[in-house]
Amino acid sequence: MSKPRNLRLAGVGVAACAACCAGPILGLLTGAGLATVGGFVTFGTIALVVGAVITALILAARSRKEPAVEVPVKITERPTHR
């Protein structure tokens, strides 16, 4: 007869634990999720800015390059060897 009473007591204990601990557990998971989103946004923005600056520097360096000097080439006949 004591077994059903122990099961009921265990069920009440589980329900009380779930009701008491659910809030802090969900709060911890929410905090971790928000920190992840904040880090993603922060470092993603920094990466975009750094990438844009590097791209602008590369494009500016390419446009400042001096044009190649044209050298005239004289085409002559090849000598034939016997």
C-alpha positions as CSV (number, residue, x, y, z in Angstrom):
1,M,0.0,0.0,0.0
2,S,2.9,2.3,0.5
3,K,4.0,2.0,-3.1
4,P,1.2,4.0,-4.7
5,R,1.6,6.7,-2.0
6,N,5.3,7.0,-2.8
7,L,4.6,7.2,-6.5
8,R,2.1,10.0,-5.8
9,L,4.6,11.8,-3.7
10,A,7.2,11.4,-6.4
11,G,4.8,12.8,-9.0
12,V,4.1,15.8,-6.8
13,G,7.8,16.3,-6.3
14,V,8.4,16.2,-10.1
15,A,5.6,18.7,-10.7
16,A,6.9,21.0,-8.0
17,C,10.5,20.8,-9.4
18,A,9.3,21.5,-13.0
19,A,7.2,24.5,-11.8
20,C,10.0,25.9,-9.7
21,C,13.0,25.3,-12.0
22,A,11.5,25.9,-15.4
23,G,11.7,29.7,-15.1
24,P,15.4,29.9,-14.3
25,I,16.3,27.2,-16.8
26,L,14.4,29.0,-19.6
27,G,16.0,32.3,-18.4
28,L,19.5,30.8,-18.7
29,L,18.8,29.4,-22.2
30,T,17.3,32.7,-23.3
31,G,20.4,34.6,-22.0
32,A,22.7,32.2,-23.9
33,G,20.6,32.6,-27.1
34,L,20.7,36.4,-26.8
35,A,24.4,36.4,-26.2
36,T,24.9,34.2,-29.3
37,V,22.8,36.6,-31.4
38,G,24.6,39.6,-30.1
39,G,28.0,38.1,-30.9
40,F,26.9,37.1,-34.3
41,V,25.7,40.6,-35.1
42,T,28.7,42.3,-33.6
43,F,31.4,40.1,-35.3
44,G,29.4,39.9,-38.5
45,T,29.3,43.7,-38.7
46,I,33.0,44.0,-37.9
47,A,33.8,41.4,-40.6
48,L,31.7,43.3,-43.2
49,V,33.4,46.6,-42.4
50,V,36.9,45.1,-42.5
51,G,36.1,43.3,-45.8
52,A,34.7,46.5,-47.4
53,V,37.9,48.5,-46.3
54,I,40.2,45.8,-47.7
55,T,38.2,45.6,-51.0
56,A,38.4,49.4,-51.3
57,L,42.1,49.4,-50.7
58,I,42.7,46.7,-53.3
59,L,40.6,48.4,-55.9
60,A,42.3,51.8,-55.2
61,A,45.8,50.2,-55.6
62,R,44.8,48.5,-58.8
63,S,43.5,51.8,-60.3
64,R,46.6,53.7,-59.3
65,K,48.9,51.3,-61.2
66,E,50.9,52.9,-63.9
67,P,49.9,51.8,-67.4
68,A,52.3,49.4,-69.1
69,V,54.9,51.1,-71.4
70,E,54.4,50.0,-75.0
71,V,57.6,48.9,-76.6
72,P,57.6,48.7,-80.4
73,V,58.6,45.4,-81.7
74,K,60.2,45.0,-85.1
75,I,59.4,41.7,-86.8
76,T,62.1,40.4,-89.1
77,E,62.5,37.3,-91.1
78,R,64.2,34.3,-89.4
79,P,67.4,33.3,-91.0
80,T,67.3,29.8,-92.5
81,H,70.1,27.4,-91.6
82,R,71.3,24.7,-94.0
